[in-house]
């Protein structure tokens, strides 16, 4: 699936099942909530925090998909073409960081 198709699929889902988009501020808050849920899983799985009983069934892939869904909602609402934005961002990062990471002794 492409980012373009994902944006179309989310828009269709919103129109058919979700009734309408939540407003942009609500979706921004939901995005932060989903990122927090992923952070909690990562802290427990890869960090020093121990699992709570209620966290044991949480799935990082599911949380990442939730993040992507809400991000796509925001992109659709604000007329952002994620394919174009991502391509431009990769060019920016490639130009800006072409020697930065290779010369970082912390990464070698």
C-alpha positions as CSV (number, residue, x, y, z in Angstrom):
1,X,0.0,0.0,0.0
2,X,1.3,3.5,-0.8
3,X,0.9,6.5,1.4
4,X,-1.5,7.9,-1.3
5,X,-3.7,4.8,-1.0
6,X,-3.6,4.9,2.8
7,X,-4.8,8.5,2.7
8,X,-7.7,7.5,0.4
9,X,-8.6,4.5,2.5
10,X,-8.7,6.5,5.7
11,X,-10.8,9.2,4.1
12,X,-13.2,6.6,2.8
13,X,-13.4,4.9,6.2
14,X,-14.1,8.3,7.9
15,X,-16.9,9.0,5.5
16,X,-18.5,5.6,5.7
17,X,-17.9,4.5,9.3
18,X,-16.4,7.4,11.3
19,X,-19.2,9.9,10.3
20,X,-16.8,12.8,10.1
21,X,-13.2,13.8,11.0
22,X,-12.7,15.0,14.6
23,X,-11.4,18.5,14.4
24,X,-7.7,19.1,14.0
25,X,-7.0,19.9,17.6
26,X,-8.8,16.8,18.8
27,X,-6.9,14.7,16.4
28,X,-3.6,16.3,17.5
29,X,-4.5,15.4,21.1
30,X,-5.4,11.8,20.0
31,X,-2.0,11.6,18.2
32,X,-0.2,12.5,21.3
33,X,-2.2,9.9,23.3
34,X,-1.3,7.2,20.8
35,X,2.4,8.2,20.9
36,X,2.2,8.0,24.6
37,X,0.8,4.5,24.5
38,X,3.6,3.4,22.2
39,X,6.1,5.1,24.5
40,X,4.7,3.1,27.5
41,X,5.2,-0.2,25.6
42,X,8.7,0.7,24.5
43,X,9.7,1.7,28.1
44,X,8.5,-1.6,29.4
45,X,9.8,-3.8,26.6
46,X,13.1,-2.2,25.9
47,X,13.7,0.1,28.9
48,X,13.9,-0.4,32.6
49,X,10.2,-0.2,33.5
50,X,8.4,-3.4,34.5
51,X,5.1,-4.4,32.9
52,X,1.9,-3.6,34.6
53,X,-0.7,-6.4,34.3
54,X,-2.8,-4.1,32.1
55,X,0.1,-3.5,29.7
56,X,1.0,-7.1,29.0
57,X,-1.3,-7.5,26.0
58,X,-0.4,-4.2,24.4
59,X,1.0,-4.6,20.9
60,X,3.6,-2.1,19.5
61,X,2.5,-2.8,15.9
62,X,-1.1,-1.9,16.8
63,X,-0.1,1.3,18.5
64,X,2.1,2.3,15.5
65,X,-0.9,1.7,13.2
66,X,-3.0,3.8,15.5
67,X,-0.4,6.6,15.2
68,X,-0.3,6.3,11.5
69,X,-4.1,6.4,11.2
70,X,-4.4,9.6,13.2
71,X,-1.5,11.2,11.4
72,X,-3.2,10.4,8.1
73,X,-6.4,11.9,9.4
74,X,-4.5,15.1,10.2
75,X,-2.8,15.1,6.8
76,X,-6.2,14.7,5.0
77,X,-7.7,17.5,7.1
78,X,-4.9,19.9,6.4
79,X,-4.5,19.0,2.7
80,X,-1.0,17.5,3.1
81,X,0.0,15.0,0.5
82,X,2.1,12.6,2.6
83,X,3.9,11.1,-0.4
84,X,5.2,14.5,-1.5
85,X,6.0,15.6,2.1
86,X,7.9,12.5,2.8
87,X,9.9,12.6,-0.4
88,X,10.8,16.3,0.3
89,X,11.8,15.4,3.9
90,X,14.0,12.5,2.7
91,X,15.8,14.9,0.3
92,X,16.2,17.5,3.1
93,X,17.6,14.9,5.5
94,X,19.9,13.4,2.9
95,X,21.4,16.8,2.0
96,X,21.6,18.1,5.6
97,X,23.0,14.9,7.1
98,X,25.1,13.4,4.3
99,X,28.3,13.4,6.4
100,X,26.9,14.2,9.8
101,X,26.1,10.6,11.0
102,X,29.1,9.1,9.3
103,X,31.4,11.4,11.2
104,X,29.7,10.9,14.6
105,X,32.0,8.8,16.8
106,X,29.0,7.8,18.9
107,X,27.6,5.8,15.9
108,X,30.8,4.1,14.9
